[in-house]
Amino acid sequence: MGVITVRDLLTADNLAGHQLLGGRAGLGHVIRDVVLVRTSTDLSQVPVGAAAVMDVSDQAGLSSQHLVEGFCRRLHGRGGRLLIVTGRLEAVSQSTIRLADRYALPVIAFPAQGPPGSAEALTARLLAIVQAPDIAYARVLKAVAPKLALATTIDRILAVIQDALKAEAALITAEGHIVHGQLKHVSPRHVIRHPSMVVDRHPDYVFAANPVYGADHQVWLACEARDGGPAWEDAARAVLHMAAPAVAAWLVRDQLTAAHDRHRLHTLFTALLQLQHATHVPDYVEQHAAKAGILLDGWHIGIHITGLHRRPLGATAYARATVQVANTLAAEDIHNPLFSSAEGWSLWRTFPAEPSADRVTDLVARVGRALATYNTHADEALVAGFGQSMPGPRSIPTTLAQAQQASLVAVTQGAGSVEAFNHLDAKRLIATWYSDPAFRSHAEELLAPVLAAPDASALMNTLQVYLEHGSSVIRTAGQLGIHRNTVHQRISTVERLLGRQVAADNLTLHLACLAINAAAGQEGSAFTRRTHQ
């Protein structure tokens, strides 16, 4: 067991609630003894490296702040390392604080009620820690072991760590996201740089972290404390090492439970999507919805959340993201189950009666705040779309489909965007359709013969402008600045390659042109009309 420093004493239960008045630079001092001082004679006998406990309540008729300043000077002269002041202390002057800082002599005090027990009892308890640090260390570990054995949730495991080490504790993913607990100072991304157990000290805090392997992925168990010396570091290593198996077991249980819940919700979601044309809601659907806490009656507003770049996630990454999305929504009092859908998540809010415009606006705002919170630490930023409010369970598929379409528009607006279906015009909806990857694939297949032609750029450019101008050869030629015969020749070539006539009312063909143009980039495309005439 290492030596006891001032930092270690400050993390002890006996000094809970203390206030550091000055001398922070001396928190690393090693404490070799603890003595109670009542008089100047006691002070003159303080050994080098000791902590002194002084009860200012015993000094009748004397100013407590003058006593503290005088004791601070003399304790420093004796080689003391810490002054602990108990009893009712007057406001300490700036000169006393500056003195403690200059001497690097930590001076701590307590609120009016002071520490539990007398100054004599406090001295005895601190002395036991200094003289037998191994006993205090063993007591911590002895208390932790049975508590961890009974801790079946991650919140309870973190609570055991926090109580044992007087520290903040958190569980961090391999991507550097805190999924449970909290850390006030250390960066999660700094924690995950360490492949093994680490203890690291900074000017304002100390932290310890231990990687944990559970199921198919790795997480980090981390804790941090404002104070804590070598003894705290030893205890942190041991406690995190003891907690790692409990966390690994919880990870396995949590993943099995999550997989079961996802399967159950997916089955229910599939059944709900089939209600649109049903004459009634089957009993088994109502039963499964009730078990999941999902309301089918009332007015529903569909919500679809998706990534800005709509990249598909692996199973493990998607499971983690689902937890994080659910947590950020829950912070905004949105506790609805999330259903896997279209490279994102679908959910709906249910109201007993048709929601007012104000209630809908409030819901949109809360989802927007949740996305903003999530996006501050996410690798893939999110956007959301809202469907219209509709009554009855059979309206759920419709409002969810609207929400998904609105989310496609939100993707074009940037990270954190929230779009409502009833605020979208036809032009914006069409823009989302032709920018969708699935439609682009269809467009490439539809226009494959033209794209394979040697003069594909000129043909595609002419075809798009021709369709935009109502199949008018004259207007197309004027727009492109080429001869009418050239337009006619190119369109004839396109029709020969496609094996059909090109008509102005062929919306699919027109959107296919736009999709291919959008995929290449409006300004850099080989088919842009300004580059290829």
C-alpha positions in Angstrom: 0.0 0.0 0.0 1.3 3.5 -0.8 1.8 6.4 1.5 -1.1 8.7 2.5 -1.1 12.2 1.1 -3.3 15.2 1.8 -5.4 14.3 -1.2 -6.1 10.8 0.2 -7.2 12.3 3.5 -9.6 14.7 1.7 -11.4 11.7 0.1 -12.0 10.1 3.5 -15.5 9.9 4.9 -14.3 11.8 8.0 -13.6 14.9 6.0 -16.8 14.9 3.9 -18.1 18.4 3.4 -14.8 20.1 4.0 -13.8 23.4 2.3 -10.3 24.0 1.1 -9.4 27.6 2.1 -5.9 27.7 0.6 -2.7 25.8 0.0 -3.8 23.7 -2.9 -0.2 23.4 -4.1 0.5 21.2 -1.0 -2.2 18.5 -1.7 0.6 16.1 -2.7 2.3 16.3 0.8 2.8 13.0 2.5 1.1 12.8 5.9 3.0 10.8 8.5 1.1 11.7 11.7 -2.1 13.5 12.9 -2.1 15.5 16.1 -4.7 17.5 18.0 -3.5 21.0 19.0 -5.3 23.1 21.6 -2.5 25.4 22.8 0.7 26.9 21.6 2.5 24.2 23.6 0.7 21.5 21.6 1.7 23.3 18.4 5.3 23.5 19.3 5.4 19.6 19.6 3.9 18.9 16.1 6.2 16.5 14.3 7.5 17.1 10.8 5.1 15.8 8.2 2.0 15.9 10.5 -1.5 17.1 10.0 -2.8 19.3 12.8 -6.5 19.4 14.0 -7.5 22.6 15.7 -10.9 23.3 17.3 -11.4 27.1 17.3 -14.4 26.7 19.6 -12.0 26.0 22.5 -10.2 29.3 22.0 -12.6 31.6 23.9 -12.1 35.3 23.5 -9.8 35.0 20.5 -10.5 35.8 16.9 -10.7 32.5 15.0 -9.3 34.0 11.8 -6.3 35.4 13.8 -5.8 32.0 15.4 -5.8 30.3 12.0 -3.3 32.7 10.6 -1.0 32.3 13.6 -1.3 28.5 13.7 -0.6 28.5 9.9 2.7 30.3 10.4 3.9 28.2 13.3 2.7 24.9 11.7 4.7 25.7 8.6 7.7 26.5 10.7 7.4 23.1 12.4 7.3 21.3 9.0 3.5 20.5 9.3 1.7 19.5 6.2 -2.0 20.1 6.8 -4.2 22.3 9.1 -7.7 21.1 9.8 -9.9 23.6 11.5 -13.1 22.5 13.3 -15.7 24.5 15.2 -17.4 27.8 14.3 -14.9 29.7 12.1 -15.3 33.3 11.2 -14.8 34.6 7.7 -11.1 34.0 6.9 -9.2 37.0 5.6 -7.5 37.1 2.2 -4.2 37.5 4.0 -4.6 34.1 5.6 -5.5 32.4 2.3 -2.5 34.0 0.6 -0.3 32.8 3.5 -1.5 29.2 3.1 -0.9 29.4 -0.7 2.5 30.8 -0.2 3.5 28.1 2.3 1.8 25.4 0.1 0.1 24.4 3.4 -3.5 23.2 2.8 -5.9 24.6 5.3 -9.4 23.1 5.4 -12.5 24.0 7.4 -16.1 22.8 7.7 -19.5 24.4 7.7 -21.0 25.5 11.0 -22.1 22.0 12.1 -18.5 20.8 11.5 -17.5 17.1 11.0 -19.3 14.4 12.9 -18.0 13.9 16.4 -15.4 15.9 18.4 -12.0 17.1 17.3 -10.5 14.3 19.4 -12.5 11.7 17.6 -11.7 13.1 14.2 -8.0 13.1 15.1 -8.1 9.5 16.1 -9.9 8.4 12.9 -7.5 10.2 10.7 -4.5 8.9 12.6 -5.8 5.3 12.1 -5.8 5.9 8.3 -2.3 7.4 8.3 -0.8 4.7 10.5 -2.5 1.7 9.0 -3.4 2.6 5.4 -3.6 -1.1 4.5 -6.5 -1.6 6.9 -8.5 1.3 5.4 -7.7 -0.1 1.9 -8.9 -3.5 3.0 -12.1 -2.1 4.4 -12.9 -0.4 1.1 -12.5 -3.6 -0.8 -14.4 -5.7 1.8 -17.3 -3.3 1.5 -17.3 -3.3 -2.3 -17.2 -7.1 -3.0 -20.7 -8.0 -1.6 -22.3 -4.9 -3.0 -21.0 -5.7 -6.5 -22.3 -9.3 -6.1 -25.8 -7.8 -5.7 -25.6 -5.1 -8.3 -27.4 -6.4 -11.4 -27.8 -3.1 -13.3 -25.1 -0.7 -14.6 -26.5 2.2 -12.6 -26.1 0.1 -9.4 -22.6 -0.9 -10.3 -21.6 2.7 -10.9 -23.2 3.7 -7.6 -21.0 1.2 -5.7 -17.9 2.6 -7.4 -18.9 6.2 -6.6 -19.6 5.4 -3.0 -16.4 3.5 -2.5 -14.1 6.0 -4.2 -16.0 9.2 -3.5 -15.8 9.8 -7.3 -17.9 10.2 -10.4 -18.1 7.1 -12.5 -19.2 6.3 -16.0 -19.4 3.6 -18.7 -17.8 4.7 -22.0 -18.2 3.0 -25.4 -15.4 2.3 -27.8 -16.5 5.3 -29.9 -15.9 7.6 -26.8 -19.5 8.2 -25.8 -20.7 8.1 -22.2 -23.8 5.8 -22.1 -24.2 5.6 -18.3 -23.1 7.8 -15.5 -21.1 11.0 -15.9 -17.6 12.5 -15.8 -17.1 16.2 -15.1 -13.5 16.7 -16.2 -11.9 13.9 -18.2 -12.7 13.5 -21.8 -14.2 10.2 -22.8 -12.2 10.1 -26.0 -9.0 10.5 -23.8 -10.1 7.5 -21.8 -10.4 5.1 -24.7 -6.9 5.9 -25.9 -5.6 3.6 -23.2 -5.7 -0.1 -24.1 -5.3 -1.2 -20.4 -5.8 0.0 -16.9 -4.7 3.6 -16.5 -4.5 6.1 -13.7 -3.8 9.7 -14.7 -3.4 12.8 -12.6 -4.2 16.4 -13.7 -4.0 19.6 -11.8 -7.7 19.6 -10.9 -8.6 15.9 -10.9 -7.4 12.4 -11.0 -9.1 9.6 -13.0 -8.8 5.8 -13.4 -10.1 3.7 -16.2 -10.3 0.0 -17.0 -11.3 -1.6 -20.3 -14.1 -4.3 -20.0 -14.7 -7.0 -22.6 -18.3 -8.2 -22.7 -20.3 -10.0 -25.5 -18.9 -8.7 -28.8 -17.6 -5.3 -28.0 -15.4 -3.4 -25.6 -16.3 -0.6 -23.1 -14.4 1.4 -20.5 -15.2 1.7 -16.9 -13.9 5.1 -15.7 -14.0 7.2 -12.5 -12.6 10.6 -11.5 -12.2 12.5 -8.3 -11.2 16.0 -7.5 -8.9 14.9 -4.8 -7.1 11.6 -4.3 -3.5 10.6 -3.9 -1.5 7.4 -4.1 -3.9 5.5 -1.7 -6.9 6.6 -3.8 -5.2 5.5 -7.0 -4.5 2.0 -5.5 -8.1 1.7 -4.3 -9.4 2.9 -7.7 -7.3 0.2 -9.6 -8.6 -2.5 -7.2 -12.3 -1.4 -7.3 -12.4 -1.0 -11.1 -10.7 -4.4 -11.4 -13.3 -6.0 -9.1 -16.2 -4.2 -10.9 -15.1 -5.3 -14.4 -16.6 -8.8 -14.2 -19.9 -7.4 -12.9 -20.0 -5.0 -15.9 -19.2 -7.7 -18.4 -22.0 -9.9 -17.0 -24.4 -6.9 -17.2 -23.3 -6.3 -20.8 -24.2 -9.8 -21.8 -27.6 -9.7 -20.1 -28.3 -6.3 -21.5 -27.5 -7.4 -25.1 -29.7 -10.5 -24.8 -32.5 -8.4 -23.4 -32.1 -5.8 -26.1 -32.1 -8.4 -28.8 -35.3 -10.0 -27.5 -36.9 -6.5 -27.2 -35.9 -5.6 -30.7 -37.4 -8.8 -32.1 -40.6 -8.3 -30.2 -40.9 -4.7 -31.3 -40.1 -5.5 -34.9 -42.9 -8.2 -34.9 -45.3 -5.7 -33.5 -44.2 -2.9 -35.9 -44.6 -5.2 -38.9 -48.2 -6.0 -37.7 -49.0 -2.3 -37.2 -47.8 -1.4 -40.7 -50.3 -3.9 -42.1 -53.3 -2.2 -40.4 -53.7 0.5 -43.0 -56.1 -1.5 -45.1 -57.4 -3.7 -42.3 -61.1 -3.6 -41.3 -60.2 -4.0 -37.6 -57.2 -4.4 -35.3 -56.5 -8.1 -34.5 -56.6 -9.0 -30.8 -53.0 -10.2 -30.7 -51.8 -6.8 -32.0 -53.7 -5.0 -29.2 -52.2 -7.4 -26.7 -48.7 -7.0 -27.9 -49.1 -3.2 -28.0 -50.4 -3.2 -24.5 -47.4 -5.2 -23.2 -45.0 -2.8 -25.0 -46.8 0.2 -23.4 -48.0 1.4 -26.9 -51.3 3.2 -27.2 -53.3 2.4 -30.4 -56.3 4.6 -29.7 -56.2 8.4 -30.0 -54.4 10.8 -32.4 -51.0 9.8 -33.7 -48.1 11.8 -35.0 -45.4 9.8 -36.8 -41.7 10.7 -36.3 -38.8 9.3 -38.3 -35.2 9.9 -37.3 -32.3 9.1 -39.6 -28.6 9.8 -40.2 -27.6 12.9 -42.2 -25.7 10.7 -44.6 -28.0 7.7 -44.1 -25.1 5.3 -43.7 -26.2 1.8 -42.6 -24.8 0.8 -39.2 -23.6 -2.6 -38.0 -25.7 -4.4 -35.5 -23.5 -3.5 -32.5 -23.2 0.2 -33.5 -26.9 0.4 -34.3 -27.7 -1.0 -30.8 -25.5 1.6 -29.1 -26.9 4.4 -31.2 -30.5 3.2 -30.4 -29.7 3.5 -26.6 -28.2 7.0 -27.1 -31.1 8.2 -29.2 -33.6 6.8 -26.6 -31.7 8.5 -23.8 -31.6 11.9 -25.5 -35.3 11.7 -26.3 -36.1 10.6 -22.7 -34.3 13.7 -21.5 -37.0 15.7 -23.4 -39.8 13.6 -21.8 -40.3 11.4 -25.0 -40.3 7.8 -23.8 -41.8 6.0 -26.8 -40.3 2.8 -28.0 -38.1 3.1 -31.1 -38.7 0.9 -34.1 -35.9 0.0 -36.6 -37.0 1.4 -39.9 -35.4 2.7 -43.1 -31.8 3.3 -41.9 -33.1 5.0 -38.7 -35.8 4.9 -36.1 -39.5 5.4 -36.2 -41.8 6.2 -33.3 -45.1 8.1 -32.8 -46.7 10.2 -30.1 -50.3 9.6 -29.2 -52.7 12.2 -27.9 -56.2 11.5 -26.5 -57.7 14.2 -28.8 -56.5 16.0 -31.8 -53.4 17.9 -30.7 -53.4 21.7 -31.0 -50.9 23.5 -33.1 -49.1 24.6 -29.9 -48.7 21.0 -28.7 -47.3 19.9 -32.1 -44.9 22.8 -32.1 -43.7 21.9 -28.6 -43.2 18.3 -29.7 -41.2 19.4 -32.7 -39.1 21.6 -30.5 -38.3 18.8 -28.0 -37.2 16.5 -30.8 -35.1 19.2 -32.2 -33.4 19.7 -28.8 -32.8 16.0 -28.5 -31.2 15.9 -31.9 -29.0 18.8 -31.0 -27.9 17.1 -27.8 -27.1 13.8 -29.6 -25.3 15.5 -32.5 -22.8 17.3 -30.1 -21.0 13.9 -29.5 -22.2 11.7 -32.4 -20.1 10.4 -35.2 -23.2 10.5 -37.5 -25.5 13.5 -37.1 -29.2 12.9 -37.1 -32.3 14.7 -38.7 -36.0 14.0 -38.2 -39.3 14.2 -40.1 -42.8 14.5 -38.7 -46.0 13.1 -40.2 -49.5 14.7 -39.8 -51.6 13.9 -36.8 -54.2 11.3 -37.6 -56.8 9.4 -35.6 -57.0 5.7 -34.9 -54.6 2.7 -35.1 -55.0 2.3 -38.9 -53.5 5.8 -39.4 -50.2 4.8 -37.9 -48.7 3.5 -41.1 -49.7 6.6 -43.0 -48.3 9.2 -40.6 -45.0 7.1 -40.3 -44.7 7.1 -44.1 -45.2 10.8 -44.1 -42.6 11.2 -41.4 -40.1 9.2 -43.4 -40.6 11.3 -46.5 -40.2 14.5 -44.4 -37.0 13.1 -43.0 -35.6 12.8 -46.6 -36.2 16.5 -47.0 -34.5 17.1 -43.6 -31.4 15.3 -44.9 -31.0 18.0 -47.5 -31.2 20.7 -44.9 -28.3 19.7 -42.7 -27.5 18.2 -39.3 -30.3 18.6 -36.7 -32.9 19.6 -39.1 -36.6 18.8 -38.4 -39.1 18.9 -41.2 -42.9 18.4 -41.0 -44.8 16.7 -43.9 -47.6 19.2 -43.9 -45.1 22.1 -44.5 -43.5 20.5 -47.6 -44.5 21.4 -51.1 -44.5 19.0 -54.0 -41.2 20.4 -55.4 -39.3 19.6 -52.2 -40.8 16.1 -52.0 -39.8 15.4 -55.6 -36.3 16.6 -54.8 -36.0 14.1 -52.0 -37.2 11.3 -54.3 -34.7 11.8 -57.0 -31.9 12.3 -54.5 -32.6 9.0 -52.8 -29.9 6.4 -53.3 -32.5 3.7 -54.2 -34.0 5.9 -56.9 -30.6 6.8 -58.3 -29.9 3.1 -58.7 -33.1 2.8 -60.6 -32.3 5.8 -62.7 -28.9 4.4 -63.7 -30.6 1.2 -64.8 -33.3 3.0 -66.7 -30.8 5.2 -68.6 -28.0 2.6 -68.9 -27.9 2.6 -72.7 -27.5 6.3 -72.9 -24.9 6.4 -70.2 -22.9 3.8 -72.1 -22.8 5.9 -75.3 -19.6 7.6 -76.3 -21.3 11.1 -76.2 -23.3 10.3 -73.0 -22.6 13.8 -71.5 -24.1 15.7 -74.4 -27.0 13.2 -74.7 -27.9 13.4 -71.0 -27.6 17.1 -70.9 -29.8 17.6 -73.9 -32.4 15.1 -72.7 -32.8 16.9 -69.3 -33.2 20.3 -70.9 -35.5 18.9 -73.5 -37.8 17.4 -70.9 -37.7 20.6 -68.8 -38.8 22.7 -71.8 -41.9 20.6 -72.7 -40.2 18.6 -75.5 -39.6 21.8 -77.5 -36.7 21.6 -79.8 -36.6 25.3 -80.4 -36.5 26.2 -76.7 -34.0 23.5 -75.9 -31.7 24.8 -78.6 -32.0 28.3 -77.3 -31.2 27.2 -73.8 -28.2 25.2 -74.8 -27.0 27.6 -77.5 -26.9 24.9 -80.2 -28.6 24.4 -83.6 -32.1 22.9 -83.6 -30.9 20.1 -85.9 -28.4 19.1 -83.2 -31.1 18.9 -80.6 -33.2 16.8 -83.0 -30.3 14.4 -83.7 -29.5 13.9 -80.0 -33.0 13.2 -79.0 -33.4 10.8 -81.9 -30.3 9.0 -80.7 -31.6 8.8 -77.1 -34.9 7.4 -78.4 -33.1 4.8 -80.4 -30.9 3.8 -77.5 -33.9 3.5 -75.1 -36.1 1.9 -77.6 -39.0 4.3 -77.1 -40.1 7.9 -77.7 -39.2 10.6 -75.3 -42.3 12.5 -74.1 -42.5 15.7 -72.0 -44.9 14.0 -69.6 -42.5 11.2 -68.8 -42.0 12.1 -65.2 -39.9 9.0 -64.3 -37.5 9.7 -67.1 -37.2 13.3 -66.1 -36.5 12.5 -62.5 -34.0 9.9 -63.6 -32.0 12.6 -65.3 -32.1 14.7 -62.2 -31.1 11.8 -60.0 -28.0 11.1 -62.1 -27.1 14.8 -62.2 -27.5 15.1 -58.4 -25.4 12.0 -57.8 -22.5 13.5 -59.7 -22.9 17.0 -58.1 -24.8 19.8 -59.6 -21.7 21.9 -60.3 -19.2 19.2 -61.0 -21.3 16.8 -63.0 -20.2 15.7 -66.5 -23.8 16.4 -67.6 -24.2 19.9 -66.4 -25.4 22.1 -69.2 -22.9 24.9 -68.8 -20.0 22.5 -69.3 -21.2 20.3 -72.2 -23.2 21.8 -74.9 
